[in-house]
Amino acid sequence: MLLPRSMAKEQNERMQGMCDSAKAQVDDLLVLLSKSKMLNILYILNCDSTPLRFSELKKRASTSSTTITRRLSELEGHGLVTRTVYPTVPVSVEYSLTSDAKALAPSLDSLFEWVLNRAEKIV
């Protein structure tokens, strides 16, 4: 899907006005999101209205504890996931999306939609 000329022109002007540090932040986000299981974890958290425990995330993402641990730590470090620890025995930890991650969700939904539409055209 191509953008209408007026929208493409507006986006081009906006991109031209971005400073290099803002462009670098976009690059950093894309690198983060391209890591193994990262989008899957964000999607799982976005689809559930309540925080999820580590074990549930691991099960739904169908991946190893190491991968889930690394990705959740990276997401937390970038301010996209909140980690809440409950002083129970054993300790309970729940993860949820931050408001920044929720604001990113429509863009990710559009990305997924674009990929699915494109895949249908290729097949």
C-alpha positions as CSV (number, residue, x, y, z in Angstrom):
1,M,0.0,0.0,0.0
2,L,1.4,3.3,-1.0
3,L,0.8,6.5,0.8
4,P,-1.1,9.4,-0.8
5,R,1.2,12.0,-2.1
6,S,0.2,14.6,0.5
7,M,0.9,12.2,3.3
8,A,4.2,11.0,1.8
9,K,5.3,14.6,1.4
10,E,4.3,15.4,5.1
11,Q,6.2,12.3,6.3
12,N,9.2,13.2,4.1
13,E,9.3,16.7,5.5
14,R,9.0,15.4,9.1
15,M,11.8,12.9,8.5
16,Q,14.0,15.6,7.0
17,G,13.4,17.7,10.1
18,M,14.4,14.9,12.5
19,C,17.8,15.2,14.1
20,D,20.3,12.4,13.9
21,S,19.6,11.4,17.5
22,A,15.9,10.9,16.8
23,K,16.7,8.8,13.7
24,A,19.1,6.7,15.9
25,Q,16.3,6.1,18.4
26,V,14.1,4.7,15.6
27,D,17.0,2.5,14.5
28,D,17.5,1.3,18.1
29,L,13.8,0.5,18.4
30,L,13.8,-1.5,15.2
31,V,16.9,-3.4,16.4
32,L,15.2,-4.2,19.7
33,L,12.0,-5.3,18.0
34,S,13.8,-7.5,15.5
35,K,15.2,-9.7,18.3
36,S,14.0,-13.3,18.6
37,K,10.5,-13.6,20.1
38,M,10.4,-9.8,20.9
39,L,7.3,-9.0,18.9
40,N,5.7,-12.2,20.0
41,I,6.1,-11.2,23.7
42,L,4.7,-7.7,23.0
43,Y,1.8,-9.2,21.1
44,I,1.0,-11.7,23.9
45,L,1.1,-9.0,26.6
46,N,-1.0,-6.7,24.4
47,C,-3.7,-9.3,23.9
48,D,-4.2,-10.0,27.6
49,S,-5.8,-7.3,29.7
50,T,-4.2,-8.5,32.9
51,P,-0.5,-8.9,33.8
52,L,1.1,-12.2,33.0
53,R,3.3,-14.4,35.1
54,F,6.7,-15.5,33.7
55,S,5.7,-19.1,33.3
56,E,2.6,-18.1,31.3
57,L,4.6,-15.9,29.0
58,K,7.1,-18.6,28.5
59,K,4.4,-21.1,27.6
60,R,2.5,-18.8,25.2
61,A,5.7,-17.7,23.4
62,S,6.9,-21.3,23.1
63,T,10.5,-20.5,23.9
64,S,13.2,-21.0,26.5
65,S,13.5,-19.4,29.9
66,T,16.7,-17.8,28.9
67,T,15.1,-16.1,25.8
68,I,12.1,-14.9,27.8
69,T,14.3,-13.6,30.6
70,R,16.6,-11.7,28.2
71,R,13.7,-10.2,26.2
72,L,11.7,-9.1,29.2
73,S,14.8,-7.5,30.7
74,E,15.4,-5.6,27.5
75,L,11.8,-4.5,27.2
76,E,11.9,-3.4,30.9
77,G,15.1,-1.5,30.2
78,H,13.5,0.3,27.3
79,G,10.5,1.3,29.4
80,L,8.1,-1.0,27.4
81,V,7.3,-3.6,30.1
82,T,6.7,-3.2,33.9
83,R,7.9,-6.0,36.1
84,T,6.0,-6.4,39.4
85,V,7.5,-8.7,42.1
86,Y,5.2,-10.1,44.8
87,P,6.7,-11.3,48.1
88,T,5.2,-14.7,48.1
89,V,6.8,-18.1,48.6
90,P,7.9,-18.8,45.9
91,V,8.2,-15.3,44.6
92,S,5.6,-14.3,42.0
93,V,6.6,-12.0,39.1
94,E,4.1,-10.4,36.7
95,Y,4.7,-8.5,33.5
96,S,2.5,-5.9,31.8
97,L,2.9,-3.3,29.1
98,T,3.7,0.3,30.0
99,S,1.7,3.1,28.5
100,D,4.5,3.7,26.0
101,A,4.2,0.1,24.8
102,K,0.4,0.4,24.6
103,A,0.9,3.5,22.4
104,L,3.2,1.5,20.1
105,A,0.6,-1.3,19.7
106,P,-1.4,0.3,16.9
107,S,1.8,0.7,14.8
108,L,2.7,-3.0,15.5
109,D,-0.8,-4.0,14.5
110,S,-0.4,-2.2,11.2
111,L,2.9,-3.9,10.7
112,F,1.4,-7.3,11.3
113,E,-1.6,-6.5,9.0
114,W,0.8,-5.3,6.2
115,V,2.8,-8.6,6.5
116,L,-0.3,-10.7,6.4
117,N,-1.8,-8.8,3.4
118,R,1.5,-9.1,1.5
119,A,1.8,-12.8,2.3
120,E,-1.6,-13.4,0.8
121,K,-0.6,-11.6,-2.4
122,I,2.6,-13.6,-2.8
123,V,0.9,-17.0,-2.3
